Amino acid sequence: MKALPVRSRIKLKCFSQLMHYFKQMLMPNLSIFITWGLLSIITNNLSGELQRNLLEVNHWLTYLLLPILISYSGAKIFNQKAAVAGAIASLGMIVVSDFAPIFGAMVIGLLTGSGFQWLYKWVSPRIKPGYEMLVNNLLVGVSGGLTCIMGILIIQPVVERSLMNIGALVYWLIEKNLLPFISLIIEPLKIFFLNNVINHGILTPLGLELSQKTGHSILFLMEANPGPGVGVLAAMILFAEKEKSIKASGALMIQAIGGIHEIYFPFVLMQPALFFAVILGGATGTLTFQWLDIGLSTPVSPGSLVVILANTPPLQILGVTLGIFLSALVTFTCASILLKKHKPTPVKSTSSKKELSMNNESISEIIFACDAGMGSSAMGAALLQKQLAFDHIRIPITYRSIAELKKNPEQLVVVQENFLPLAKEKVEDSQILPVTHFLEIDEYLPLIKQRINNQPSQELAKQTVQSRKGKVQKVVFLYEKNRRGSQTMGMIVLSRIAKEHQVFLDIQKEAIEQLIEEEQILYVTDQMIAKNYSLEERVKHLLIVDHFVGTQEYAKLVKEVDIDVFVTQREATTDRTHH
């Protein structure tokens, strides 16, 4: 296969990264869509003042709370202060928008976060000691306020015009009975884990506008329809080889009832011919919904049969059920033919041949990483934790998005094979294990257990902990006569510098009059207090500074002088693991 040109690879990489950012904004806020759906069910069965109040709550959920939190989450990708700026920036779009500015909030969140990050990097080296807090908060206001104005004047008009054009295309497709052809785009993009971006970033804003006119929208069903996934998994159960059949049977209920569509994506990716089956099934469901003129009044998340039917108007339950059933049936029939016609030769487990991307570090944590950090990665982490518990192996196992991974040579990152290049780019110094499917735990469990068992024994680990007893685990700023303003500022400065260098410090302050010296504490004080109380003769670890808010002494302390006496973040994690 001919390699893509450099420019095309760069564009593809940028697009992929942008989609990752969008998912980082949407995934933390999926609970709002669930709340929205539950409140809609309750509201439809009420009347009077309470119903009117809940209708108002639903309105502010979609038009105010959701855009603010999406923009906040988008800017938080950069840091916490950028997140606050992102929330501020979103208000301008909310004020001038005629519909829920969900996609606009995604755009403005990224712009605000990147803008704040650029400003901070430019200003940070020029900040004089003691002014860090003031300048940082000023940057939040400046970046948030300027982007808010930009959102009113530029971003929202552009986003609104773009959505109107897309909406016009959708209306035209509906009028011409061509809406099912959108499945040619939606279904493949879903398989590449862009399902939430499509649903909540594009279909939901358009569906909201359409539902205001008709009371319901077919767009809320197009991505959420679980029929294609159910059909593929059912065909896998009956016609795939035994190993895949067993895994598909466990995934079927998770897909249909749990609504986690990501569970069936790897099955399609392993056999690309199934793309045709899910496209045909998705188009069948959409055609049925359009032919019967049915839809939902609110978006649904997750795309579960239970959630969808609970949000369906009573008179349309039969039609929605029929559409989902037919899409599952068509997908099942097509997938069954493809599986029987192109039955693959059994794929031998490659776990024995696979090499973990290893270094000489031990494993302090196992992370299941996928595109969104939910769904199949969460199930994989739960399965591995259960299996390791049988062998009395205790090690932290978590799951998260690849975009959230931090560099740490002691972490083992388990990723699906199609995300391996992205994982290597994000955490090249970590230990990485590519797998075909997170649920195929028998394939990679022996390799992980072997690697863990080859680590130093528990007894050796305990000895390591004992040998570190003399290390500093706490820093105490000393103050005199209840005057502690400068010491408080010093604590903030040291904490920031230590965090940047991954040094774990418990930082406190204490009155010199009540001091009881301890060997595992580093005391920070100035020349006057040190001299008046003869601290150089009394305490083992002492740092004397000219000024409590000066950064040079703390930076030198953390980076050059006494780094060996501190318990680093990595060491602290290892201790907790072995205990």
C-alpha positions as CSV (number, residue, x, y, z in Angstrom):
1,M,0.0,0.0,0.0
2,K,1.4,3.4,-1.0
3,A,2.2,5.6,1.9
4,L,0.3,8.8,2.4
5,P,2.1,12.1,1.4
6,V,3.6,14.0,4.3
7,R,1.0,16.8,4.1
8,S,-1.8,14.3,4.1
9,R,-0.4,12.5,7.2
10,I,-0.1,15.9,9.0
11,K,-3.7,16.7,8.1
12,L,-4.9,13.3,9.3
13,K,-2.9,13.6,12.5
14,C,-4.4,17.1,13.2
15,F,-7.9,15.8,12.5
16,S,-7.4,12.9,14.8
17,Q,-6.1,15.1,17.5
18,L,-9.0,17.5,17.1
19,M,-11.5,14.6,17.5
20,H,-9.7,13.5,20.6
21,Y,-10.1,17.0,22.1
22,F,-13.8,17.0,21.2
23,K,-14.3,13.6,23.0
24,Q,-12.4,15.0,26.0
25,M,-15.1,17.7,26.2
26,L,-18.1,15.5,25.7
27,M,-17.3,12.4,27.8
28,P,-17.2,14.1,31.2
29,N,-20.6,15.6,30.5
30,L,-22.6,12.6,29.3
31,S,-24.3,12.5,32.7
32,I,-26.1,15.7,31.7
33,F,-27.6,14.1,28.7
34,I,-28.8,11.2,30.9
35,T,-30.2,13.7,33.5
36,W,-31.9,15.5,30.6
37,G,-33.6,12.3,29.4
38,L,-34.7,11.3,32.9
39,L,-36.2,14.7,33.6
40,S,-38.0,14.6,30.3
41,I,-39.6,11.3,31.2
42,I,-40.8,12.7,34.5
43,T,-41.9,16.0,33.0
44,N,-44.1,14.2,30.4
45,N,-46.0,12.5,33.2
46,L,-46.7,15.6,35.3
47,S,-48.8,18.7,35.1
48,G,-49.2,22.1,36.7
49,E,-46.6,24.2,38.3
50,L,-44.1,21.4,38.8
51,Q,-44.2,20.5,35.1
52,R,-43.6,24.1,34.1
53,N,-40.6,24.3,36.5
54,L,-39.1,21.1,35.2
55,L,-39.5,22.3,31.6
56,E,-37.6,25.4,32.6
57,V,-34.9,23.2,34.2
58,N,-34.6,21.2,31.0
59,H,-34.2,24.5,29.0
60,W,-31.4,25.8,31.2
61,L,-29.7,22.4,31.2
62,T,-29.3,22.5,27.4
63,Y,-29.0,26.2,26.8
64,L,-26.8,27.2,29.7
65,L,-25.3,24.5,31.9
66,L,-24.3,22.1,29.1
67,P,-22.5,24.7,26.9
68,I,-20.6,26.1,30.0
69,L,-19.4,22.7,31.1
70,I,-18.4,21.6,27.6
71,S,-16.4,24.8,27.2
72,Y,-15.0,24.3,30.7
73,S,-13.9,20.7,29.9
74,G,-12.4,21.7,26.6
75,A,-10.2,24.4,28.2
76,K,-9.4,22.1,31.1
77,I,-7.4,19.9,28.7
78,F,-4.7,22.5,29.1
79,N,-5.0,23.3,32.9
80,Q,-7.5,24.3,35.6
81,K,-7.2,28.0,35.3
82,A,-7.7,27.8,31.5
83,A,-10.9,25.8,32.4
84,V,-12.3,28.8,34.3
85,A,-11.5,31.1,31.4
86,G,-13.3,28.7,29.1
87,A,-16.4,28.9,31.2
88,I,-16.3,32.7,31.1
89,A,-15.8,32.7,27.3
90,S,-18.9,30.5,26.6
91,L,-21.3,33.0,28.1
92,G,-21.0,35.3,25.1
93,M,-22.2,32.6,22.7
94,I,-25.0,31.6,25.0
95,V,-26.4,35.1,25.1
96,V,-26.5,35.6,21.4
97,S,-27.3,32.1,20.2
98,D,-30.9,31.2,19.2
99,F,-30.3,27.5,20.0
100,A,-28.2,25.4,22.4
101,P,-24.6,26.3,21.3
102,I,-23.1,22.9,22.0
103,F,-20.8,22.7,19.0
104,G,-19.8,26.4,19.5
105,A,-18.9,25.7,23.1
106,M,-16.6,22.9,21.9
107,V,-14.8,25.3,19.6
108,I,-14.6,28.2,22.1
109,G,-13.4,25.9,24.8
110,L,-10.4,24.8,22.8
111,L,-9.6,28.3,21.6
112,T,-9.7,29.7,25.1
113,G,-7.6,26.9,26.6
114,S,-4.9,27.2,23.9
115,G,-5.0,31.0,24.1
116,F,-4.5,30.9,27.9
117,Q,-1.7,28.4,27.6
118,W,0.1,30.6,25.1
119,L,-0.3,33.7,27.2
120,Y,0.9,31.8,30.3
121,K,4.0,30.5,28.7
122,W,4.9,33.9,27.4
123,V,4.2,35.8,30.6
124,S,5.4,33.2,33.2
125,P,9.1,33.8,32.8
126,R,8.6,37.5,33.2
127,I,6.6,37.4,36.5
128,K,8.4,38.8,39.5
129,P,8.4,36.7,42.7
130,G,5.3,37.3,44.8
131,Y,3.1,38.4,41.8
132,E,2.4,34.9,40.5
133,M,-1.1,34.6,41.9
134,L,-2.2,38.1,40.8
135,V,-0.9,37.6,37.3
136,N,-2.3,34.2,36.8
137,N,-5.8,35.3,37.8
138,L,-5.4,38.4,35.6
139,L,-4.6,36.0,32.7
140,V,-7.8,34.1,33.3
141,G,-9.9,37.2,33.1
142,V,-8.1,38.5,30.0
143,S,-8.2,35.3,28.0
144,G,-11.8,34.5,29.1
145,G,-13.1,38.0,28.4
146,L,-11.4,38.5,25.0
147,T,-12.5,35.1,23.8
148,C,-16.0,35.9,25.1
149,I,-16.1,39.0,22.9
150,M,-14.6,37.0,20.0
151,G,-17.4,34.4,20.5
152,I,-20.1,37.1,20.2
153,L,-18.6,38.8,17.1
154,I,-17.0,36.0,15.1
155,I,-17.3,32.4,16.4
156,Q,-21.0,32.1,17.1
157,P,-22.0,33.7,13.7
158,V,-19.7,31.3,11.9
159,V,-20.8,28.3,13.8
160,E,-24.5,29.2,13.5
161,R,-24.2,29.8,9.7
162,S,-22.4,26.4,9.3
163,L,-25.1,24.5,11.3
164,M,-27.8,26.3,9.4
165,N,-26.2,25.1,6.1
166,I,-25.9,21.5,7.5
167,G,-29.5,21.8,8.8
168,A,-30.7,22.9,5.3
169,L,-29.0,19.8,3.8
170,V,-30.6,17.6,6.4
171,Y,-34.1,19.1,5.7
172,W,-33.5,18.6,1.9
173,L,-32.5,15.0,2.5
174,I,-35.7,14.5,4.6
175,E,-37.9,16.0,1.9
176,K,-36.3,13.9,-0.8
177,N,-36.4,10.7,1.4
178,L,-32.6,10.4,1.2
179,L,-31.8,10.6,4.9
180,P,-30.8,6.9,5.1
181,F,-27.8,7.7,2.9
182,I,-26.2,9.6,5.8
183,S,-25.5,6.1,7.2
184,L,-22.7,5.9,4.7
185,I,-20.9,8.5,6.8
186,I,-22.2,8.0,10.3
187,E,-21.7,4.2,10.7
188,P,-18.0,4.1,9.6
189,L,-17.2,7.2,11.7
190,K,-18.9,5.5,14.7
191,I,-16.6,2.4,14.2
192,F,-13.6,4.7,14.5
193,F,-14.8,5.9,17.9
194,L,-16.3,9.2,16.8
195,N,-19.8,8.3,17.9
196,N,-20.1,10.8,20.7
197,V,-18.7,13.6,18.6
198,I,-21.3,12.9,15.8
199,N,-24.2,12.5,18.2
200,H,-23.7,15.3,20.7
201,G,-21.6,17.6,18.6
202,I,-23.6,17.6,15.4
203,L,-26.9,15.7,15.5
204,T,-28.0,17.0,18.9
205,P,-27.9,20.7,18.1
206,L,-29.7,20.1,14.7
207,G,-32.2,17.7,16.4
208,L,-33.0,20.3,19.0
209,E,-33.9,22.9,16.4
210,L,-36.0,20.3,14.5
211,S,-37.9,19.1,17.6
212,Q,-38.9,22.6,18.5
213,K,-41.0,22.7,15.3
214,T,-42.3,19.1,15.2
215,G,-42.1,18.0,18.9
216,H,-39.6,15.2,18.0
217,S,-36.6,14.5,15.8
218,I,-35.4,11.5,13.9
219,L,-31.8,12.8,14.3
220,F,-31.8,11.8,18.0
221,L,-32.1,8.1,16.8
222,M,-29.6,8.0,13.9
223,E,-26.4,7.5,15.9
224,A,-28.0,6.2,19.1
225,N,-29.8,3.3,17.3
226,P,-28.3,0.1,18.9
227,G,-29.7,-2.1,16.1
228,P,-26.5,-2.4,14.0
229,G,-24.3,-3.3,17.0
230,V,-26.8,-5.9,18.2
231,G,-27.0,-7.4,14.7
232,V,-23.2,-7.7,14.3
233,L,-22.7,-9.3,17.7
234,A,-25.6,-11.7,17.2
235,A,-24.0,-12.8,13.9
236,M,-20.7,-13.2,15.6
237,I,-22.2,-15.4,18.3
238,L,-23.7,-17.8,15.7
239,F,-21.1,-17.8,12.9
240,A,-17.7,-16.6,14.2
241,E,-15.1,-18.9,15.5
242,K,-15.6,-20.1,19.1
243,E,-13.3,-17.6,20.8
244,K,-14.9,-14.6,19.1
245,S,-18.3,-16.1,19.6
246,I,-17.8,-16.3,23.4
247,K,-16.6,-12.7,23.6
248,A,-19.5,-11.5,21.4
249,S,-22.1,-13.2,23.7
250,G,-20.7,-11.2,26.7
251,A,-20.7,-8.0,24.7
252,L,-24.3,-8.3,23.4
253,M,-26.1,-7.4,26.6
254,I,-23.7,-4.6,27.3
255,Q,-24.4,-3.1,23.8
256,A,-28.2,-3.6,23.9
257,I,-29.0,-2.8,27.5
258,G,-26.0,-0.9,28.7
259,G,-25.9,1.2,25.5
260,I,-22.0,1.1,25.3
261,H,-21.7,1.0,21.5
262,E,-17.9,1.0,21.6
263,I,-18.1,-2.7,22.6
264,Y,-18.8,-3.9,19.1
265,F,-16.4,-1.5,17.2
266,P,-13.4,-3.8,17.5
267,F,-15.4,-6.8,16.1
268,V,-16.0,-4.8,12.9
269,L,-12.4,-3.5,12.8
270,M,-11.1,-7.0,13.0
271,Q,-13.2,-7.9,9.9
272,P,-13.6,-4.8,7.7
273,A,-16.2,-6.5,5.5
274,L,-18.7,-6.0,8.3
275,F,-18.6,-2.2,7.6
276,F,-21.1,-3.0,4.8
277,A,-23.4,-4.8,7.2
278,V,-23.6,-1.9,9.8
279,I,-24.1,0.7,7.1
280,L,-26.9,-1.3,5.6
281,G,-28.5,-1.9,9.0
282,G,-28.2,1.8,10.0
283,A,-29.8,2.9,6.7
284,T,-32.6,0.4,7.3
285,G,-33.4,1.8,10.7
286,T,-33.3,5.4,9.5
287,L,-35.5,4.6,6.5
288,T,-38.0,3.0,8.9
289,F,-38.0,6.0,11.3
290,Q,-38.4,8.4,8.3
291,W,-41.2,6.3,6.7
292,L,-43.2,6.2,9.9
293,D,-42.3,9.9,10.7
294,I,-41.1,9.1,14.2
295,G,-38.4,10.3,16.5
296,L,-37.5,11.3,20.0
297,S,-38.2,14.5,21.9
298,T,-34.8,14.6,23.5
299,P,-31.3,13.2,22.9
300,V,-30.5,9.9,24.5
301,S,-27.2,8.8,26.1
302,P,-26.2,6.1,26.3
303,G,-27.8,4.5,23.2
304,S,-29.5,1.8,25.2
305,L,-32.8,0.1,24.4
306,V,-34.1,0.9,27.8
307,V,-33.1,4.6,27.6
308,I,-34.4,5.0,24.1
309,L,-37.8,3.4,24.7
310,A,-38.2,5.4,28.0
311,N,-37.7,8.6,26.0
312,T,-40.1,7.6,23.2
313,P,-43.5,9.2,23.1
314,P,-46.1,6.5,23.9
315,L,-47.8,6.6,20.5
316,Q,-44.4,6.1,18.8
317,I,-43.0,3.2,20.8
318,L,-44.1,0.6,18.3
319,G,-42.5,2.4,15.4
320,V,-39.2,3.0,17.2
321,T,-39.1,-0.6,18.3
322,L,-39.8,-1.7,14.7
323,G,-37.0,0.5,13.3
324,I,-34.4,-0.8,15.8
325,F,-35.5,-4.4,15.2
326,L,-35.3,-4.1,11.4
327,S,-31.9,-2.5,11.5
328,A,-30.7,-5.3,13.8
329,L,-32.2,-7.9,11.5
330,V,-30.7,-6.5,8.3
331,T,-27.3,-6.1,9.9
332,F,-27.5,-9.7,11.3
333,T,-28.5,-11.2,7.9
334,C,-25.8,-9.3,6.0
335,A,-23.1,-10.0,8.7
336,S,-24.0,-13.7,8.7
337,I,-23.6,-14.0,5.0
338,L,-20.2,-12.2,5.1
339,L,-19.0,-14.3,8.0
340,K,-20.0,-17.6,6.3
341,K,-18.6,-16.5,3.0
342,H,-15.3,-15.1,4.2
343,K,-14.8,-17.1,7.3
344,P,-11.3,-16.1,8.5
345,T,-8.7,-18.6,9.4
346,P,-8.3,-18.8,13.2
347,V,-5.9,-16.2,14.5
348,K,-3.4,-17.6,16.8
349,S,-2.8,-15.8,20.0
350,T,0.2,-13.5,19.5
351,S,0.7,-12.8,23.2
352,S,3.6,-15.1,23.4
353,K,5.2,-13.4,20.4
354,K,4.3,-9.9,21.4
355,E,7.0,-7.9,23.1
356,L,5.9,-5.4,25.7
357,S,7.5,-2.0,25.0
358,M,9.7,-2.5,28.0
359,N,12.3,-0.7,30.1
360,N,14.1,-1.6,33.2
361,E,11.5,-0.1,35.5
362,S,9.0,-2.1,37.5
363,I,5.3,-1.8,37.0
364,S,3.6,0.5,39.6
365,E,0.3,0.9,37.7
366,I,-1.6,-0.6,34.8
367,I,-3.7,1.7,32.7
368,F,-6.3,0.7,30.1
369,A,-6.3,3.5,27.5
370,C,-8.8,4.0,24.7
371,D,-10.0,7.0,22.7
372,A,-12.7,8.1,25.2
373,G,-11.5,6.5,28.4
374,M,-14.8,4.8,29.0
375,G,-16.7,1.7,27.8
376,S,-14.5,-1.2,26.7
377,S,-11.4,0.1,28.6
378,A,-13.4,0.2,31.8
379,M,-14.5,-3.4,31.3
380,G,-11.0,-4.5,30.4
381,A,-9.6,-2.9,33.6
382,A,-12.3,-4.6,35.7
383,L,-11.6,-8.0,34.2
384,L,-7.9,-7.8,34.7
385,Q,-8.3,-6.6,38.3
386,K,-10.5,-9.6,39.0
387,Q,-8.1,-12.1,37.4
388,L,-5.1,-10.7,39.2
389,A,-7.0,-10.8,42.5
390,F,-7.3,-14.6,42.1
391,D,-3.5,-14.8,42.2
392,H,-3.3,-12.3,45.1
393,I,-1.6,-9.7,43.0
394,R,-2.4,-6.2,44.2
395,I,-1.5,-3.4,41.8
396,P,-3.5,-0.2,40.8
397,I,-5.5,-0.7,37.6
398,T,-7.3,2.3,36.1
399,Y,-8.7,3.3,32.7
400,R,-8.6,6.7,30.9
401,S,-8.4,8.4,27.6
402,I,-5.1,8.2,25.7
403,A,-5.2,12.0,25.7
404,E,-5.0,12.0,29.5
405,L,-1.9,9.8,29.8
406,K,1.1,11.2,31.6
407,K,4.7,10.2,31.0
408,N,5.7,7.6,33.6
409,P,8.2,4.8,32.8
410,E,6.7,2.7,35.6
411,Q,3.2,2.5,34.1
412,L,2.0,-0.3,31.8
413,V,-0.4,1.1,29.2
414,V,-2.8,-1.5,27.6
415,V,-4.2,-0.2,24.3
416,Q,-6.0,-1.6,21.3
417,E,-3.7,-2.1,18.3
418,N,-5.2,0.6,16.2
419,F,-4.3,3.2,18.9
420,L,-0.7,2.0,19.3
421,P,0.9,4.8,17.3
422,L,-1.0,7.4,19.3
423,A,0.0,5.8,22.6
424,K,3.6,5.7,21.6
425,E,3.5,9.3,20.7
426,K,1.9,10.3,23.9
427,V,4.0,8.2,26.4
428,E,7.0,6.9,24.5
429,D,8.9,6.1,27.7
430,S,6.1,4.0,29.2
431,Q,5.6,0.2,28.9
432,I,2.9,-0.4,26.2
433,L,1.0,-3.5,25.4
434,P,-1.1,-3.6,22.2
435,V,-4.1,-5.9,22.2
436,T,-6.7,-6.9,19.7
437,H,-9.6,-6.4,22.1
438,F,-9.7,-5.5,25.8
439,L,-12.1,-8.3,26.5
440,E,-9.7,-10.9,25.1
441,I,-7.9,-11.1,28.5
442,D,-6.7,-14.7,28.0
443,E,-4.5,-13.3,25.2
444,Y,-2.5,-10.9,27.3
445,L,-3.0,-12.0,30.9
446,P,0.0,-14.5,31.0
447,L,2.3,-11.8,29.7
448,I,1.3,-9.3,32.3
449,K,1.5,-11.8,35.1
450,Q,4.9,-12.9,34.0
451,R,6.2,-9.3,33.9
452,I,4.8,-8.6,37.4
453,N,6.2,-11.8,38.9
454,N,9.7,-10.9,37.5
455,Q,9.7,-7.7,39.6
456,P,11.5,-7.6,43.0
457,S,9.8,-9.6,45.7
458,Q,7.6,-8.1,48.4
459,E,10.3,-8.6,50.9
460,L,12.8,-6.6,48.9
461,A,10.2,-3.9,48.4
462,K,9.7,-3.7,52.2
463,Q,13.5,-3.4,52.7
464,T,13.5,-0.5,50.1
465,V,10.8,1.3,52.1
466,Q,12.7,0.8,55.3
467,S,15.9,2.2,53.8
468,R,14.0,5.3,53.0
469,K,13.0,6.1,56.5
470,G,15.5,8.9,56.7
471,K,14.1,10.8,53.8
472,V,12.1,14.0,54.1
473,Q,8.4,13.4,53.7
474,K,7.1,16.8,55.0
475,V,8.2,20.5,54.6
476,V,7.3,22.9,57.4
477,F,7.4,26.7,57.0
478,L,8.2,28.3,60.4
479,Y,6.6,31.5,61.5
480,E,7.0,33.7,64.6
481,K,4.5,35.6,66.7
482,N,1.6,34.6,64.5
483,R,3.0,36.4,61.5
484,R,2.6,34.0,58.6
485,G,1.5,35.8,55.4
486,S,4.9,35.4,53.6
487,Q,5.2,31.8,54.7
488,T,1.8,31.1,53.2
489,M,2.9,32.6,49.9
490,G,6.1,30.5,50.1
491,M,4.1,27.3,50.5
492,I,2.2,28.1,47.3
493,V,5.4,28.8,45.3
494,L,7.2,25.7,46.5
495,S,4.1,23.5,45.9
496,R,3.9,24.7,42.3
497,I,7.6,24.1,41.7
498,A,7.5,20.6,43.3
499,K,4.5,19.6,41.3
500,E,6.2,20.6,38.0
501,H,9.1,18.3,38.9
502,Q,6.9,15.4,40.1
503,V,8.1,15.7,43.7
504,F,5.6,14.6,46.4
505,L,5.6,17.0,49.3
506,D,3.4,17.5,52.3
507,I,3.8,21.2,52.9
508,Q,2.6,22.8,56.2
509,K,3.4,25.7,58.4
510,E,4.0,25.8,62.2
511,A,4.7,28.3,64.9
512,I,8.4,28.4,66.0
513,E,7.3,28.7,69.6
514,Q,5.6,25.3,69.4
515,L,8.4,23.6,67.5
516,I,9.3,19.9,68.3
517,E,12.1,18.9,65.9
518,E,11.6,15.8,63.8
519,E,14.3,14.2,61.5
520,Q,11.9,13.5,58.6
521,I,10.9,17.2,58.3
522,L,12.6,19.9,56.2
523,Y,12.1,23.2,57.9
524,V,12.1,26.4,55.9
525,T,12.8,29.7,57.6
526,D,14.5,33.1,57.1
527,Q,17.8,34.3,58.6
528,M,16.3,36.1,61.5
529,I,14.2,33.2,62.9
530,A,17.1,30.8,62.3
531,K,19.5,32.9,64.2
532,N,17.1,33.8,67.1
533,Y,16.3,30.2,67.8
534,S,19.6,28.5,66.9
535,L,17.9,26.3,64.3
536,E,21.1,25.3,62.5
537,E,22.2,23.5,65.7
538,R,18.8,22.0,66.5
539,V,17.3,20.5,63.3
540,K,18.7,18.1,60.7
541,H,17.1,19.4,57.5
542,L,17.0,23.2,57.3
543,L,16.5,25.6,54.4
544,I,17.3,29.2,55.1
545,V,15.9,31.7,52.5
546,D,16.3,35.4,52.0
547,H,12.6,35.8,51.2
548,F,9.8,33.3,51.5
549,V,8.3,34.0,48.1
550,G,11.6,33.8,46.2
551,T,11.6,31.0,43.6
552,Q,15.3,30.5,43.1
553,E,15.9,28.8,46.4
554,Y,13.0,26.4,46.0
555,A,13.9,25.6,42.4
556,K,17.5,24.8,43.4
557,L,16.3,22.8,46.3
558,V,14.0,20.6,44.1
559,K,16.2,20.3,41.0
560,E,19.8,20.3,42.3
561,V,20.6,20.2,46.0
562,D,18.3,17.9,48.0
563,I,16.3,15.9,45.5
564,D,17.6,12.7,46.9
565,V,16.2,13.3,50.3
566,F,12.7,13.8,49.0
567,V,10.1,11.1,48.4
568,T,9.1,11.5,44.8
569,Q,5.6,11.0,43.5
570,R,6.7,7.8,41.8
571,E,8.3,6.4,45.0
572,A,5.2,7.3,47.0
573,T,3.0,5.4,44.4
574,T,5.3,2.4,44.6
575,D,5.1,2.3,48.4
576,R,1.3,2.3,48.3
577,T,1.3,-0.5,45.7
578,H,3.6,-2.7,47.8
579,H,1.7,-2.0,51.0
